[in-house]
Amino acid sequence: MRPSFTLLAPDLVRRILAEARDLLDTIGLDIHNPAVQDMLLAEGARVDPATARVRLGAALLDRALASARQTFR
């Protein structure tokens, strides 16, 4: 049996994740690499090339999270 250690309560984790998703959708990220902008645009991100601002919507984030590993060793 492996020991477990909890730093944050589950409700707080859910709140942090919800706020992070909201920030990525509304404020977005500054990504100055046009190739990365194009890649994210092809996946459904909203890109403003004039400001290099890239906004990641819920569907894109859900697909990215679903493709990530669930555990690490």
HELIX and SHEET records of a PDB file:
HELIX    1   1 PRO A   10  THR A   26  1                                  17    
HELIX    2   2 PRO A   34  ALA A   42  1                                   9    
HELIX    3   3 ALA A   58  SER A   67  1                                  10    
SHEET    1   A 3 LEU A  29  ASP A  30  0                                        
SHEET    2   A 3 ARG A  53  ARG A  55 -1                                        
SHEET    3   A 3 ARG A  46  ASP A  48 -1                                        
END                                                                             
